[in-house]
Amino acid sequence: MKRGPKTSWGFDLFVLSLSGAVAAASVLLDTNGEAVNLFGWDVPPLCSWRNLTGLDCLGCGLTRSFVFMGHAQVIESFKLHLLGPMLYVFVVAQMPYRIIQLFRHWQLR
């Protein structure tokens, strides 16, 4: 008996789209280590905690770390956030896995 994927095709498609968008954004965005910009336009900081208190939260630096990973600057990525490169690899690894899962859903039809 053939066993199918444990997730729905909709969930796999959603995760594939989300991880693809994160990977594309990490390549399209640029950073100097202080701010993130898109084609020369500064992207405003999105961290509510930092905007309210001026202090870094546990996730501060992840976006810039992902951008450095998208540009293959691993050392700079580790300098901004220790978990950034590992999380980036996890997100990017979702793409081939979800493509395989979607193919398996298609085969069962």
N, CA, C and O atoms as a Tinker XYZ file with bonds, in Angstrom:
   436  protein
     1  N      0.832000   -1.172000    0.000000    73     2
     2  CA     0.000000    0.000000    0.000000    64     1     3
     3  C      0.880000    1.240000    0.000000    63     2     4     5
     4  O      1.812000    1.356000    0.796000    81     3
     5  N      0.574000    2.158000   -0.897000    73     3     6
     6  CA     1.337000    3.395000   -1.030000    64     5     7
     7  C      0.899000    4.396000    0.030000    63     6     8     9
     8  O     -0.290000    4.676000    0.179000    81     7
     9  N      1.866000    4.933000    0.763000    73     7    10
    10  CA     1.550000    5.933000    1.780000    64     9    11
    11  C      1.822000    7.314000    1.222000    63    10    12    13
    12  O      2.846000    7.547000    0.580000    81    11
    13  N      0.924000    8.202000    1.465000    73    11    14
    14  CA     1.052000    9.561000    0.958000    64    13    15
    15  C      1.682000   10.486000    1.979000    63    14    16    17
    16  O      1.985000   10.075000    3.099000    81    15
    17  N      1.878000   11.722000    1.595000    73    15    18
    18  CA     2.428000   12.721000    2.504000    64    17    19
    19  C      1.500000   12.954000    3.692000    63    18    20    21
    20  O      0.285000   12.793000    3.576000    81    19
    21  N      2.069000   13.331000    4.825000    73    19    22
    22  CA     1.276000   13.553000    6.036000    64    21    23
    23  C      0.667000   14.949000    6.088000    63    22    24    25
    24  O     -0.167000   15.222000    6.951000    81    23
    25  N      1.064000   15.833000    5.187000    73    23    26
    26  CA     0.521000   17.185000    5.159000    64    25    27
    27  C     -0.372000   17.349000    3.931000    63    26    28    29
    28  O     -0.304000   16.566000    2.984000    81    27
    29  N     -1.200000   18.374000    3.971000    73    27    30
    30  CA    -2.064000   18.641000    2.820000    64    29    31
    31  C     -1.264000   19.372000    1.743000    63    30    32    33
    32  O     -0.241000   19.994000    2.026000    81    31
    33  N     -1.746000   19.287000    0.511000    73    31    34
    34  CA    -1.031000   19.961000   -0.582000    64    33    35
    35  C     -1.084000   21.470000   -0.404000    63    34    36    37
    36  O     -0.159000   22.176000   -0.806000    81    35
    37  N     -2.173000   21.976000    0.203000    73    35    38
    38  CA    -2.288000   23.412000    0.433000    64    37    39
    39  C     -1.234000   23.928000    1.399000    63    38    40    41
    40  O     -0.653000   24.992000    1.184000    81    39
    41  N     -0.988000   23.174000    2.463000    73    39    42
    42  CA     0.033000   23.562000    3.431000    64    41    43
    43  C      1.418000   23.534000    2.788000    63    42    44    45
    44  O      2.218000   24.451000    2.978000    81    43
    45  N      1.695000   22.470000    2.023000    73    43    46
    46  CA     2.995000   22.371000    1.352000    64    45    47
    47  C      3.194000   23.511000    0.364000    63    46    48    49
    48  O      4.296000   24.050000    0.257000    81    47
    49  N      2.152000   23.880000   -0.352000    73    47    50
    50  CA     2.245000   24.987000   -1.296000    64    49    51
    51  C      2.464000   26.308000   -0.566000    63    50    52    53
    52  O      3.236000   27.151000   -1.023000    81    51
    53  N      1.787000   26.492000    0.569000    73    51    54
    54  CA     1.952000   27.702000    1.367000    64    53    55
    55  C      3.386000   27.828000    1.884000    63    54    56    57
    56  O      3.987000   28.896000    1.770000    81    55
    57  N      3.939000   26.757000    2.448000    73    55    58
    58  CA     5.303000   26.792000    2.983000    64    57    59
    59  C      6.314000   27.001000    1.858000    63    58    60    61
    60  O      7.288000   27.733000    2.032000    81    59
    61  N      6.092000   26.365000    0.710000    73    59    62
    62  CA     6.971000   26.566000   -0.442000    64    61    63
    63  C      6.946000   28.028000   -0.885000    63    62    64    65
    64  O      7.997000   28.608000   -1.157000    81    63
    65  N      5.769000   28.621000   -0.959000    73    63    66
    66  CA     5.651000   30.021000   -1.374000    64    65    67
    67  C      6.320000   30.951000   -0.371000    63    66    68    69
    68  O      7.036000   31.875000   -0.756000    81    67
    69  N      6.087000   30.707000    0.910000    73    67    70
    70  CA     6.659000   31.550000    1.948000    64    69    71
    71  C      8.185000   31.447000    1.975000    63    70    72    73
    72  O      8.873000   32.464000    2.054000    81    71
    73  N      8.713000   30.234000    1.909000    73    71    74
    74  CA    10.168000   30.074000    1.933000    64    73    75
    75  C     10.798000   30.625000    0.655000    63    74    76    77
    76  O     11.907000   31.159000    0.699000    81    75
    77  N     10.118000   30.505000   -0.470000    73    75    78
    78  CA    10.611000   31.091000   -1.714000    64    77    79
    79  C     10.644000   32.612000   -1.649000    63    78    80    81
    80  O     11.574000   33.242000   -2.153000    81    79
    81  N      9.617000   33.205000   -1.021000    73    79    82
    82  CA     9.584000   34.658000   -0.872000    64    81    83
    83  C     10.702000   35.141000    0.045000    63    82    84    85
    84  O     11.323000   36.169000   -0.226000    81    83
    85  N     10.964000   34.414000    1.122000    73    83    86
    86  CA    12.044000   34.784000    2.042000    64    85    87
    87  C     13.394000   34.684000    1.332000    63    86    88    89
    88  O     14.236000   35.571000    1.471000    81    87
    89  N     13.601000   33.610000    0.574000    73    87    90
    90  CA    14.864000   33.438000   -0.149000    64    89    91
    91  C     15.033000   34.533000   -1.212000    63    90    92    93
    92  O     16.126000   35.077000   -1.373000    81    91
    93  N     13.963000   34.854000   -1.930000    73    91    94
    94  CA    14.041000   35.909000   -2.952000    64    93    95
    95  C     14.314000   37.263000   -2.310000    63    94    96    97
    96  O     15.120000   38.040000   -2.822000    81    95
    97  N     13.654000   37.549000   -1.204000    73    95    98
    98  CA    13.866000   38.828000   -0.524000    64    97    99
    99  C     15.298000   38.946000   -0.013000    63    98   100   101
   100  O     15.887000   40.026000   -0.055000    81    99
   101  N     15.858000   37.838000    0.469000    73    99   102
   102  CA    17.227000   37.893000    0.989000    64   101   103
   103  C     18.239000   38.188000   -0.111000    63   102   104   105
   104  O     19.314000   38.724000    0.158000    81   103
   105  N     17.903000   37.844000   -1.334000    73   103   106
   106  CA    18.798000   38.122000   -2.459000    64   105   107
   107  C     18.558000   39.536000   -2.991000    63   106   108   109
   108  O     19.508000   40.223000   -3.364000    81   107
   109  N     17.305000   39.973000   -3.029000    73   107   110
   110  CA    16.974000   41.284000   -3.586000    64   109   111
   111  C     17.313000   42.437000   -2.645000    63   110   112   113
   112  O     17.708000   43.512000   -3.095000    81   111
   113  N     17.159000   42.216000   -1.347000    73   111   114
   114  CA    17.477000   43.263000   -0.375000    64   113   115
   115  C     18.981000   43.414000   -0.240000    63   114   116   117
   116  O     19.742000   42.513000   -0.594000    81   115
   117  N     19.399000   44.553000    0.272000    73   115   118
   118  CA    20.814000   44.812000    0.504000    64   117   119
   119  C     20.954000   45.432000    1.888000    63   118   120   121
   120  O     20.029000   46.085000    2.373000    81   119
   121  N     22.094000   45.234000    2.521000    73   119   122
   122  CA    22.311000   45.798000    3.845000    64   121   123
   123  C     23.757000   46.230000    4.008000    63   122   124   125
   124  O     24.673000   45.688000    3.389000    81   123
   125  N     23.925000   47.221000    4.859000    73   123   126
   126  CA    25.275000   47.654000    5.225000    64   125   127
   127  C     25.591000   47.241000    6.659000    63   126   128   129
   128  O     26.614000   47.639000    7.216000    81   127
   129  N     24.702000   46.435000    7.254000    73   127   130
   130  CA    24.862000   46.001000    8.626000    64   129   131
   131  C     24.042000   46.825000    9.598000    63   130   132   133
   132  O     23.754000   46.372000   10.706000    81   131
   133  N     23.664000   48.024000    9.199000    73   131   134
   134  CA    22.857000   48.900000   10.070000    64   133   135
   135  C     21.398000   48.951000    9.621000    63   134   136   137
   136  O     20.491000   48.926000   10.454000    81   135
   137  N     21.169000   49.021000    8.321000    73   135   138
   138  CA    19.814000   49.129000    7.785000    64   137   139
   139  C     19.696000   48.236000    6.554000    63   138   140   141
   140  O     20.695000   47.820000    5.967000    81   139
   141  N     18.455000   47.954000    6.183000    73   139   142
   142  CA    18.172000   47.147000    5.008000    64   141   143
   143  C     17.556000   48.065000    3.960000    63   142   144   145
   144  O     16.722000   48.912000    4.279000    81   143
   145  N     17.974000   47.892000    2.702000    73   143   146
   146  CA    17.366000   48.699000    1.647000    64   145   147
   147  C     17.068000   47.839000    0.427000    63   146   148   149
   148  O     17.674000   46.790000    0.205000    81   147
   149  N     16.114000   48.326000   -0.350000    73   147   150
   150  CA    15.689000   47.661000   -1.570000    64   149   151
   151  C     15.874000   48.629000   -2.718000    63   150   152   153
   152  O     15.155000   49.623000   -2.823000    81   151
   153  N     16.835000   48.341000   -3.578000    73   151   154
   154  CA    17.172000   49.188000   -4.721000    64   153   155
   155  C     17.435000   50.636000   -4.291000    63   154   156   157
   156  O     17.018000   51.578000   -4.966000    81   155
   157  N     18.127000   50.799000   -3.166000    73   155   158
   158  CA    18.492000   52.120000   -2.684000    64   157   159
   159  C     17.488000   52.764000   -1.738000    63   158   160   161
   160  O     17.792000   53.792000   -1.133000    81   159
   161  N     16.316000   52.192000   -1.598000    73   159   162
   162  CA    15.291000   52.730000   -0.698000    64   161   163
   163  C     15.395000   52.022000    0.651000    63   162   164   165
   164  O     15.370000   50.793000    0.715000    81   163
   165  N     15.512000   52.800000    1.725000    73   163   166
   166  CA    15.599000   52.209000    3.058000    64   165   167
   167  C     14.271000   51.566000    3.456000    63   166   168   169
   168  O     13.200000   52.150000    3.288000    81   167
   169  N     14.375000   50.348000    3.990000    73   167   170
   170  CA    13.211000   49.646000    4.528000    64   169   171
   171  C     13.116000   50.016000    6.004000    63   170   172   173
   172  O     14.096000   49.858000    6.732000    81   171
   173  N     11.965000   50.503000    6.469000    73   171   174
   174  CA    11.869000   50.906000    7.878000    64   173   175
   175  C     11.979000   49.700000    8.801000    63   174   176   177
   176  O     11.542000   48.606000    8.441000    81   175
   177  N     12.556000   49.882000    9.987000    73   175   178
   178  CA    12.647000   48.763000   10.939000    64   177   179
   179  C     11.247000   48.319000   11.363000    63   178   180   181
   180  O     10.384000   49.147000   11.659000    81   179
   181  N     11.036000   47.010000   11.388000    73   179   182
   182  CA     9.715000   46.469000   11.677000    64   181   183
   183  C      9.561000   45.996000   13.117000    63   182   184   185
   184  O      8.463000   45.606000   13.513000    81   183
   185  N     10.613000   46.018000   13.898000    73   183   186
   186  CA    10.567000   45.494000   15.260000    64   185   187
   187  C      9.849000   46.490000   16.179000    63   186   188   189
   188  O     10.367000   47.566000   16.479000    81   187
   189  N      8.659000   46.111000   16.613000    73   187   190
   190  CA     7.872000   46.985000   17.498000    64   189   191
   191  C      8.579000   47.210000   18.827000    63   190   192   193
   192  O      8.561000   48.319000   19.361000    81   191
   193  N      9.198000   46.170000   19.360000    73   191   194
   194  CA     9.907000   46.282000   20.632000    64   193   195
   195  C     11.024000   47.319000   20.546000    63   194   196   197
   196  O     11.173000   48.163000   21.429000    81   195
   197  N     11.800000   47.245000   19.477000    73   195   198
   198  CA    12.907000   48.187000   19.313000    64   197   199
   199  C     12.393000   49.608000   19.055000    63   198   200   201
   200  O     12.979000   50.582000   19.527000    81   199
   201  N     11.295000   49.716000   18.304000    73   199   202
   202  CA    10.720000   51.031000   18.041000    64   201   203
   203  C     10.185000   51.679000   19.315000    63   202   204   205
   204  O     10.271000   52.896000   19.477000    81   203
   205  N      9.629000   50.865000   20.222000    73   203   206
   206  CA     9.061000   51.394000   21.462000    64   205   207
   207  C     10.106000   51.674000   22.535000    63   206   208   209
   208  O     10.051000   52.702000   23.210000    81   207
   209  N     11.065000   50.751000   22.690000    73   207   210
   210  CA    12.009000   50.851000   23.810000    64   209   211
   211  C     13.410000   51.284000   23.415000    63   210   212   213
   212  O     14.162000   51.792000   24.247000    81   211
   213  N     13.765000   51.088000   22.156000    73   211   214
   214  CA    15.130000   51.378000   21.729000    64   213   215
   215  C     16.094000   50.246000   22.017000    63   214   216   217
   216  O     17.284000   50.346000   21.718000    81   215
   217  N     15.578000   49.149000   22.607000    73   215   218
   218  CA    16.404000   47.986000   22.937000    64   217   219
   219  C     16.175000   46.874000   21.926000    63   218   220   221
   220  O     15.083000   46.739000   21.374000    81   219
   221  N     17.210000   46.078000   21.689000    73   219   222
   222  CA    17.088000   44.950000   20.774000    64   221   223
   223  C     16.279000   43.817000   21.412000    63   222   224   225
   224  O     16.395000   43.558000   22.610000    81   223
   225  N     15.469000   43.155000   20.608000    73   223   226
   226  CA    14.758000   41.956000   21.066000    64   225   227
   227  C     15.581000   40.728000   20.642000    63   226   228   229
   228  O     16.659000   40.868000   20.064000    81   227
   229  N     15.068000   39.537000   20.933000    73   227   230
   230  CA    15.802000   38.318000   20.586000    64   229   231
   231  C     15.905000   38.097000   19.070000    63   230   232   233
   232  O     16.813000   37.409000   18.603000    81   231
   233  N     14.983000   38.677000   18.312000    73   231   234
   234  CA    14.996000   38.496000   16.867000    64   233   235
   235  C     15.682000   39.605000   16.097000    63   234   236   237
   236  O     15.833000   39.515000   14.879000    81   235
   237  N     16.103000   40.656000   16.799000    73   235   238
   238  CA    16.748000   41.774000   16.108000    64   237   239
   239  C     18.032000   41.303000   15.427000    63   238   240   241
   240  O     18.866000   40.633000   16.035000    81   239
   241  N     18.166000   41.657000   14.190000    73   239   242
   242  CA    19.329000   41.275000   13.399000    64   241   243
   243  C     19.068000   40.104000   12.472000    63   242   244   245
   244  O     19.894000   39.811000   11.607000    81   243
   245  N     17.925000   39.420000   12.634000    73   243   246
   246  CA    17.652000   38.261000   11.777000    64   245   247
   247  C     17.474000   38.655000   10.311000    63   246   248   249
   248  O     17.984000   37.970000    9.424000    81   247
   249  N     16.769000   39.730000   10.050000    73   247   250
   250  CA    16.565000   40.146000    8.660000    64   249   251
   251  C     17.897000   40.469000    8.002000    63   250   252   253
   252  O     18.174000   40.016000    6.892000    81   251
   253  N     18.716000   41.249000    8.684000    73   251   254
   254  CA    20.025000   41.602000    8.125000    64   253   255
   255  C     20.905000   40.359000    7.990000    63   254   256   257
   256  O     21.678000   40.244000    7.039000    81   255
   257  N     20.786000   39.426000    8.948000    73   255   258
   258  CA    21.538000   38.172000    8.870000    64   257   259
   259  C     21.098000   37.360000    7.653000    63   258   260   261
   260  O     21.938000   36.799000    6.949000    81   259
   261  N     19.782000   37.292000    7.398000    73   259   262
   262  CA    19.271000   36.585000    6.229000    64   261   263
   263  C     19.751000   37.241000    4.940000    63   262   264   265
   264  O     20.082000   36.552000    3.975000    81   263
   265  N     19.790000   38.576000    4.923000    73   263   266
   266  CA    20.248000   39.283000    3.725000    64   265   267
   267  C     21.719000   38.964000    3.465000    63   266   268   269
   268  O     22.107000   38.727000    2.321000    81   267
   269  N     22.536000   38.956000    4.511000    73   267   270
   270  CA    23.947000   38.589000    4.329000    64   269   271
   271  C     24.066000   37.150000    3.822000    63   270   272   273
   272  O     24.908000   36.870000    2.969000    81   271
   273  N     23.238000   36.235000    4.332000    73   271   274
   274  CA    23.279000   34.854000    3.843000    64   273   275
   275  C     22.840000   34.787000    2.380000    63   274   276   277
   276  O     23.392000   34.007000    1.604000    81   275
   277  N     21.856000   35.594000    2.004000    73   275   278
   278  CA    21.411000   35.635000    0.610000    64   277   279
   279  C     22.489000   36.120000   -0.335000    63   278   280   281
   280  O     22.448000   35.845000   -1.534000    81   279
   281  N     23.463000   36.850000    0.213000    73   279   282
   282  CA    24.591000   37.340000   -0.575000    64   281   283
   283  C     25.865000   36.536000   -0.290000    63   282   284   285
   284  O     26.964000   36.959000   -0.650000    81   283
   285  N     25.709000   35.373000    0.360000    73   283   286
   286  CA    26.799000   34.436000    0.662000    64   285   287
   287  C     27.899000   35.051000    1.526000    63   286   288   289
   288  O     29.077000   34.738000    1.357000    81   287
   289  N     27.511000   35.921000    2.447000    73   287   290
   290  CA    28.460000   36.517000    3.389000    64   289   291
   291  C     28.191000   35.912000    4.770000    63   290   292   293
   292  O     27.567000   36.538000    5.628000    81   291
   293  N     28.669000   34.695000    4.961000    73   291   294
   294  CA    28.334000   33.900000    6.134000    64   293   295
   295  C     28.915000   34.500000    7.415000    63   294   296   297
   296  O     28.226000   34.535000    8.434000    81   295
   297  N     30.140000   34.963000    7.391000    73   295   298
   298  CA    30.775000   35.524000    8.591000    64   297   299
   299  C     29.995000   36.738000    9.087000    63   298   300   301
   300  O     29.725000   36.850000   10.283000    81   299
   301  N     29.629000   37.646000    8.184000    73   299   302
   302  CA    28.866000   38.826000    8.561000    64   301   303
   303  C     27.496000   38.434000    9.098000    63   302   304   305
   304  O     26.971000   39.074000   10.009000    81   303
   305  N     26.921000   37.375000    8.526000    73   303   306
   306  CA    25.630000   36.896000    8.983000    64   305   307
   307  C     25.710000   36.408000   10.427000    63   306   308   309
   308  O     24.840000   36.724000   11.238000    81   307
   309  N     26.747000   35.640000   10.750000    73   307   310
   310  CA    26.946000   35.164000   12.125000    64   309   311
   311  C     27.186000   36.321000   13.091000    63   310   312   313
   312  O     26.778000   36.251000   14.250000    81   311
   313  N     27.838000   37.376000   12.630000    73   311   314
   314  CA    28.108000   38.524000   13.501000    64   313   315
   315  C     26.821000   39.235000   13.925000    63   314   316   317
   316  O     26.742000   39.766000   15.033000    81   315
   317  N     25.821000   39.247000   13.051000    73   315   318
   318  CA    24.564000   39.929000   13.362000    64   317   319
   319  C     23.637000   39.098000   14.233000    63   318   320   321
   320  O     22.984000   39.636000   15.128000    81   319
   321  N     23.570000   37.796000   13.985000    73   319   322
   322  CA    22.699000   36.926000   14.771000    64   321   323
   323  C     23.243000   35.511000   14.685000    63   322   324   325
   324  O     23.434000   34.980000   13.591000    81   323
   325  N     23.492000   34.897000   15.841000    73   323   326
   326  CA    24.100000   33.562000   15.849000    64   325   327
   327  C     23.205000   32.491000   15.220000    63   326   328   329
   328  O     23.709000   31.544000   14.615000    81   327
   329  N     21.906000   32.629000   15.353000    73   327   330
   330  CA    21.002000   31.632000   14.780000    64   329   331
   331  C     20.597000   31.939000   13.340000    63   330   332   333
   332  O     20.000000   31.094000   12.673000    81   331
   333  N     20.912000   33.130000   12.858000    73   331   334
   334  CA    20.501000   33.543000   11.518000    64   333   335
   335  C     20.899000   32.593000   10.402000    63   334   336   337
   336  O     20.039000   32.182000    9.623000    81   335
   337  N     22.170000   32.232000   10.297000    73   335   338
   338  CA    22.554000   31.325000    9.209000    64   337   339
   339  C     21.886000   29.958000    9.290000    63   338   340   341
   340  O     21.527000   29.378000    8.265000    81   339
   341  N     21.719000   29.442000   10.507000    73   339   342
   342  CA    21.078000   28.127000   10.654000    64   341   343
   343  C     19.599000   28.196000   10.284000    63   342   344   345
   344  O     19.084000   27.293000    9.624000    81   343
   345  N     18.918000   29.251000   10.699000    73   343   346
   346  CA    17.513000   29.421000   10.341000    64   345   347
   347  C     17.353000   29.636000    8.841000    63   346   348   349
   348  O     16.395000   29.154000    8.237000    81   347
   349  N     18.296000   30.364000    8.242000    73   347   350
   350  CA    18.253000   30.595000    6.799000    64   349   351
   351  C     18.366000   29.273000    6.037000    63   350   352   353
   352  O     17.618000   29.033000    5.090000    81   351
   353  N     19.291000   28.430000    6.450000    73   351   354
   354  CA    19.452000   27.121000    5.799000    64   353   355
   355  C     18.180000   26.294000    5.967000    63   354   356   357
   356  O     17.759000   25.610000    5.035000    81   355
   357  N     17.564000   26.351000    7.155000    73   355   358
   358  CA    16.321000   25.624000    7.389000    64   357   359
   359  C     15.214000   26.113000    6.446000    63   358   360   361
   360  O     14.487000   25.306000    5.866000    81   359
   361  N     15.092000   27.423000    6.297000    73   359   362
   362  CA    14.050000   27.994000    5.428000    64   361   363
   363  C     14.304000   27.621000    3.973000    63   362   364   365
   364  O     13.375000   27.229000    3.267000    81   363
   365  N     15.537000   27.737000    3.520000    73   363   366
   366  CA    15.862000   27.421000    2.121000    64   365   367
   367  C     15.712000   25.916000    1.857000    63   366   368   369
   368  O     15.330000   25.519000    0.756000    81   367
   369  N     16.011000   25.079000    2.858000    73   367   370
   370  CA    15.867000   23.627000    2.695000    64   369   371
   371  C     14.403000   23.218000    2.569000    63   370   372   373
   372  O     14.111000   22.122000    2.090000    81   371
   373  N     13.484000   24.074000    2.986000    73   371   374
   374  CA    12.063000   23.764000    2.836000    64   373   375
   375  C     11.647000   23.711000    1.365000    63   374   376   377
   376  O     10.715000   22.988000    1.010000    81   375
   377  N     12.322000   24.460000    0.521000    73   375   378
   378  CA    11.892000   24.531000   -0.886000    64   377   379
   379  C     11.985000   23.186000   -1.604000    63   378   380   381
   380  O     10.979000   22.736000   -2.153000    81   379
   381  N     13.142000   22.522000   -1.626000    73   379   382
   382  CA    13.159000   21.224000   -2.317000    64   381   383
   383  C     12.281000   20.179000   -1.623000    63   382   384   385
   384  O     11.668000   19.341000   -2.285000    81   383
   385  N     12.223000   20.230000   -0.283000    73   383   386
   386  CA    11.391000   19.274000    0.445000    64   385   387
   387  C      9.921000   19.444000    0.077000    63   386   388   389
   388  O      9.227000   18.457000   -0.171000    81   387
   389  N      9.443000   20.679000    0.039000    73   387   390
   390  CA     8.034000   20.929000   -0.279000    64   389   391
   391  C      7.730000   20.624000   -1.743000    63   390   392   393
   392  O      6.620000   20.200000   -2.065000    81   391
   393  N      8.690000   20.832000   -2.627000    73   391   394
   394  CA     8.489000   20.461000   -4.037000    64   393   395
   395  C      8.312000   18.954000   -4.148000    63   394   396   397
   396  O      7.439000   18.485000   -4.878000    81   395
   397  N      9.133000   18.190000   -3.431000    73   395   398
   398  CA     9.009000   16.728000   -3.426000    64   397   399
   399  C      7.656000   16.318000   -2.860000    63   398   400   401
   400  O      7.001000   15.426000   -3.399000    81   399
   401  N      7.228000   16.969000   -1.766000    73   399   402
   402  CA     5.932000   16.652000   -1.174000    64   401   403
   403  C      4.797000   16.952000   -2.148000    63   402   404   405
   404  O      3.857000   16.164000   -2.256000    81   403
   405  N      4.868000   18.063000   -2.849000    73   403   406
   406  CA     3.834000   18.393000   -3.830000    64   405   407
   407  C      3.816000   17.389000   -4.976000    63   406   408   409
   408  O      2.749000   17.026000   -5.470000    81   407
   409  N      4.987000   16.944000   -5.395000    73   407   410
   410  CA     5.068000   15.921000   -6.436000    64   409   411
   411  C      4.424000   14.626000   -5.956000    63   410   412   413
   412  O      3.738000   13.950000   -6.723000    81   411
   413  N      4.642000   14.280000   -4.693000    73   411   414
   414  CA     4.031000   13.067000   -4.133000    64   413   415
   415  C      2.504000   13.198000   -4.077000    63   414   416   417
   416  O      1.785000   12.234000   -4.341000    81   415
   417  N      2.015000   14.394000   -3.732000    73   415   418
   418  CA     0.556000   14.622000   -3.754000    64   417   419
   419  C      0.022000   14.431000   -5.164000    63   418   420   421
   420  O     -1.032000   13.827000   -5.366000    81   419
   421  N      0.765000   14.955000   -6.140000    73   419   422
   422  CA     0.336000   14.854000   -7.530000    64   421   423
   423  C      0.325000   13.410000   -7.993000    63   422   424   425
   424  O     -0.563000   13.007000   -8.744000    81   423
   425  N      1.313000   12.613000   -7.549000    73   423   426
   426  CA     1.378000   11.201000   -7.949000    64   425   427
   427  C      0.213000   10.400000   -7.416000    63   426   428   429
   428  O     -0.227000    9.450000   -8.064000    81   427
   429  N     -0.297000   10.758000   -6.253000    73   427   430
   430  CA    -1.396000    9.993000   -5.660000    64   429   431
   431  C     -2.733000   10.283000   -6.319000    63   430   432   433
   432  O     -3.694000    9.550000   -6.086000    81   431
   433  N     -2.826000   11.312000   -7.122000    73   431   434
   434  CA    -4.090000   11.635000   -7.807000    64   433   435
   435  C     -4.394000   10.686000   -8.909000    63   434   436
   436  O     -5.418000   10.824000   -9.578000    81   435
